[in-house]
Amino acid sequence: MSIAIEIAGVSKRFRMYREKPSSLKQRILSGRVRAEDFWALRDVSFDVAEGEFFALIGQNGSGKSTLLKVIAGILRPSEGVVRQRGRIAGLLELGAGFHPELTGRENVYLNAAFLGLSHRKTDAVYDDIVEFAELREFMDTAVKFYSSGMLVRLGFACAVHVDPEVILIDEVLAVGDEAFQARCLDRVRTFQKEGRTIVLVTHALDMARQLCDRAAMLDHGVIHAIGGPDQVVREMRRTISKHDLEFAREEGSREIEILGGSLHRGADPLAGALAPGECVTLQVDLKANEPVDDPVVSFALHDGANNFVFGSDTAQHGLALGRVDGKRRVRFQLGPVPFTGGQYWVTVGVHSRDNQRVYHVQDQRYSFEVRQTEGRRDQTYVPVTVGVEEL
C-alpha cells in the first residue's frame, strides 16, 4: 500500500507574547519582552495511505487546523517532517487568498497558478469553475464586492478543479447554504470514488464516522486516539463528556450497580440499524450491593455531535422500584423511534429519588443506529396515514 502523506514526529511551537510593547520607547523602558512557548502540536506521527479518506477530529484548540496547515505547507513544523506525494489542493479558509482588487476571473487564474496549473490548463477548466460556483455574471467584478458566500463558492470551485491527488478539507462542508453544502459533499464523494486521498478536519462526528476509512483524535496537540472511525468517534464523545459533564464524571457510590444494559428489537438483541418508526427496548440489569429504598433508573440519548436529544426515568412514568435488595431488570420501550439517519448513544444511570445521590452511571456505553431513508432528507420521523374519498 502506497503512502500519500507521511507525518513523522511533527511538533509546532508558537511564541506567545505577554504585554508586547507597542513602541520603541516602551520597549526600552520595559526591557526584555516576556514571551512563552505554546506547543500547538507535540510529536505527531501517522501515515495516510493513497486513496484513504482520513478524518482529524478533536475539540476546539486541539491542533487539528494547525496540523492541516502543516500538511498543506502553509506552516513549517518546528520539529519533525511531513512528506506528501502528488498535487495537493487545500480547502482551507476558502477565498482568503483572493486579491480584493482583482476580478473573479483574474483571481481564478491567480489561484490556479498558486495551485500549480498553467494558463492553458486553467483555460480548459475555467468554464467548469464558473459553472460550479454559479457566479458567471459576477466574474468581471472585483471580489471585494463579493459576499462571504460568493467567496466560499469561488474558492471551493477553484480548489476542486485543479485535478488534485490529495485534498485537504477544513470544515468547508459546514459553511454556505444547504444546497452548496450538498454539492460540496457530492464532489467530495466523487473524489472518494475516484480513489483520491482526502484528509478532513470536522466537528461533525457522524460525518467522520459515515464517510471516512480511518480517524485520529487530537487532544492538546497530541494524538489521543487513532484507528477506525467508530472507535475514535466514541473516544471523542467520552472525552467531551469527561470535560463537560459533571454527572458523567461521577461514577457513583455503587450501593446499586448497573450490571449491564442492552438494546432489543422485540424479544431479540438489536442487530443492524433501525428503520425510522421502529421500536427499540432498552434493558437495564441492576444489582444492589446493599438494600436501597426506591431508587430511580434513568437514561439519556445523545446524537452524533454529542447533543442531548431525549431522556426519561422510571419516576416520570410513575414506576416505583420499592426496596431493592438483590437483582432487578428494568425495561424502557422507545418507539416508534422519531429519528431519521444517524448514530445515537445511550447513557444509563441509577440515583436516589431526590437526585442527591448517584449510585452508578454508565456514560454513552450503548448505541444504536437509525437508517437514513434513501433519497430523503427528513429531520424527524412522523407517522402519517392517508385516505381518499369521493365528494
N, C-alpha and C positions, 0 to 999 in steps of 0.2 A: 504494500500500500504506500503510495507516494505521499509525501508531506507537503502541504501548501504553505503552512505557516509554522515556524519553529520559534518558540519563545523560551529562552534559556536564562534563568537567574535574573530576570528583569526587576530592577528597582528604580523608582523615580523620586527624587528629592526636590522639594521647593524650599526657598528661603522665605520665611515669614518675618516681616519687619514689624517691630513694635515702636510706635511713635516715631515714624520715619520723618526726619527734618524736611521741611518744605522750602528751605532756603540755605544758601551757603553760610550766612551769618548764624542761623540756628544750628547748623551742622558743627561749626567751630565752637560755639558756646556749649553745646550739649556733649561734645566729644564724640566718642565712638558710638556708631549706630548699633542698637541692640537688634539682633536677629536670631531666630530659632529655625532649626531644621524641621521640616514636615515631610515625612515619607508617605507619599500617596500610594506607592506600590513597594512591596518588600519581597524579593526573591521569588518572583512568579515564574513558573515553568510549566509548559504543556505544549503539545503539538496539535495542529488541526490538519486532518487529512484532506487530500484533494476530493472535492465533491461532498464534503461534510457540511451539514448545517449545524453550527455551534452557537449556543446561547451563553451570554455573560449576564448573570443576574446578581442582585445584591441591593442593600438599602442605599439611600442617598448618601454620598460621601464615601462609598466603599472602594472606589477606584476604577469602576467599570469604564467610564468615558475616558479617563486618563489612559488606561491600558489600550483602548481602541485607537486613541490618537498616537500612542507609541507605535502600534502596529502599522498605522497609516503613514508614519514618518513625519507627522506634524510635530511631535515631541521627541526629543532624543533621550534615551534612558540614561540615568545616572550610573547604573551598573547593569551588566548583562547585555545580551544581544537578541535581536529579532531578525529572522531571515524569512523572506517571502519569495514565492515563485509565481510569476505571472503578473499580468496587469491588474492593478488594484483600483477599484472605484470606491471612494469613501462617501457614504451618505451621512455626513456629519455637519450639523449646523447649516442646513441647506440654504443656499443663496448668500451666505456670509462672505463668500469670496467674489461676489459680483462688484464691479466698479459702478458706483451710483450714477456717474455722469454719462456712462455708455448706455447704448440702447440694449434691448433684449437680444437683438440679433448679434450685436458686437460682443456681448457678454457670452453668448453661446460659443462663438469661435474662440474667445479668450479662455473660457473654462475648458473647452475641449483640448486646447493646446496644453494647458496645465496637466490634463489627464493623459497626454501623450498622443493625441490624434493630429494628423497632418491636416492642412487646409482642405485638401482634396477629399480626405475621408470624412471630414466634417460636412462638406458639401453633400456627401452621399446620405448622411443621416439627419441633415438639418430639418427636412420636412417631417420626418418621424418625430423628432424632438418637439417641434411646434405643435404637431397634431396631438401628441400625448399631453403636452402642457395646456392645450386649448387656449392659446394666447396669440393666435395669428394676427389679430387686429392691433395688438399692443407691441409687436416685436420691434417696431421702429420708434418706440417711446423709451426715454431714459428710465432705467429701473428704479431711480429714486422716487418715481411716481407710482411704483407698484405697491400693492398691499402685501402684507406678510404672506398671505395665502398664495398670491401670484408668484412671489419669490420662491416659496417652497415648491410649487408645481414646476417651475422652470428649472430649479436646482435638481430636483429628482429626475426630470426628463433628461437633462444633460448627463447625469451620472450613470443612468441605466442604458444609455445608447453608445457607450464607448467600448462595447464588447469586452467587459472585464472577465478575468478568470476568478478573481477574488472580490467579493462585495462585503464592505463593512457598513453596518447599519446601526445608527444610534437613535433609537426612539422615533425614527421617521414615521413608523406606522401608527403613531399616536397623535400626529398633527394633521391639520387640514380637516375638511368636512368628511362626512361619512362616505360619500361617493369616491372622493380622492383616496381615502384610506383603503377602500375595497380595490381600487385599481392598483395601488401600490402593492397590496397583498397578492393580487393576481400576478403581477410582474415578478415578485419575489418567488412565488410558487413556480413560475415558468423557469426562472433561473435554477431553482432546485431540481426540476425535472431534467434540465439540460446538463446537470452534473457539475454546476459551478460551486465553488466554495463560498459559504456565507457565514459571517460572524455577526450576530445580532445582540445588541445591548437593549434590554427591555425590562420594564416593571410589570408587564402583562404576563404573569406566570403561566396562565393557561395557554397562551400563545406559544411560549417556550416549550411547554410540555407537548403540545399537539404538533408543532412544526419541526422541532429540532431533533437531531440524532444524539447529540450529547450536550451537556451544560456544565458550566463552572460557576460556583458562587464565590464572590469576593466579600470579605469582611475586614474592614480597616486595612485594606491594601494587600491582604494575603489570601491565598486560595483556602477557603474553608471547606469546600466540597467540590468534587468533580466526578462525573460519570453519566449514567443515564438520566434524562431529564426528569422523570418521575421521582427518582431518588433525590436529586439535587433540589427540585422544587419543594419537596416535602421537608427537607432540611432547612430550606429558606423559611418556610412557614413556621417551623418550630423556633427558629431563631427570632423571627418577628414576634412571636408570642412571648418568648422569654424576655425580650426587650420591652415590650409594650403592655403586656397584660399581667398585672399583679396576681390575678386569680390563677393564671396558668402557671406562675412560678411556685405557687403554694401546692405542694403535692398532697398535703393533708395529714391529719393526725392519726388516721388509719384505725380508729375504733371499728369502722366498717371499711372494707376493702373491695374494690372492683376487681373481681377475678378475671373478667373479660367482657368484651362487647362483640356483637356480630350483627350482620345485616342479612335479611332474608327476603326472598321473593316467595310469598305464600309460606309453605312449610319447608322450603328448601333454602339452603345457603345461597346468597346472591352471587350469581356468576354472570359476568358480562355487564353491559350497560343497560340502564333502564330506558324505556321509551317515555317521552313526556306523557303524563297522565297515569302511569303505572303506580302501584302501591309498593311500599317497602316497609319492612318491620325492623326496628332497632331493638335488639335483645341485650339486656344488661344483667350479668350474674354478679351477685353480691355475697360477701361473707362477713359476718360480724365477728370480730376478734374479741369483743365483749358486748354485752347486751346494750342496745341503744333504743331509746324511745322515739318513735315517729320520725325517722329520717326522711329526707326528700331526695329523690333521684331526678337529675336534670340532664338535658342535652342542649347543644348549640350547633348550628350549621354555619360554616364559612365557605365562601366561594373561592375560586382560584386566585383572586387578588387579596385574599385574607379579609374580605369584607364580611361582617356579620350579616347573615341572611334571615335566620329564624331560630327560635329556641322555645323550649317549654319544659315543664316538670310535672311530677306526679301531683303536687299540691294544687296546681292550676286546674287540674281535671278532677279535683275532689277525691283523690285516692289517698287514703291514709294507710301507711305500712304497719302502723301499730308498733309493738315492741319487737325488734328484730334480734333474734338470738340464734345464730346458725346461718343457713344459706337461704337466699331469696332470688327469684328471677323476675325481672320487670320487663314488660314489652311495650314499646311505643309503636303504634301503627301510623305511618305517614302516607297520606295519599287521598286522592290522586296527586302525585307529585307535580307541583305547578311550575317546575323549572324546565327550561329548554337545555340546549347543549352546554356541557361543562362538567368539571370535577368539583365535588362538594366534600368537605371534610367535617368530621363529627367529633365534637368534644363531649365527654361524658363525665358527670360529677355526682357526688352524693354529699349532702350537707344537712345541717340541722334546720328545723322548720323556721327558726328565727334568723337564719343566714349568718349567725355569729360564729359558727364552727364548720369548717370544711373538713370532711372526713377523708375524701380521696378525689383526685381529678386525673383523668387521662385526656390530655390535650391533643386534639386533632389526630387521634390514634387510628381512626377508621375513616374510610372514604367510599364514595360511590360515584359513578359517572352517569350522566344523563345524555343520551344520544341526540345529536342535533338532526332534526328532520331535513332531509336532502332538499336543497333549493329554497329553504325558508330562513328568515332572519328574525323570527319572533323572540321577544324578550321574556315572555312568560307563556305558560300553557293555560288556556281557559276552555273547559269543556263546552261544546256548542252542539245543540240539536237544531235541526232544520226541518220544516214541513211546508207543504204547499196545499192550497185549497182553491176550489173554483169560487168565483164571486158572482 
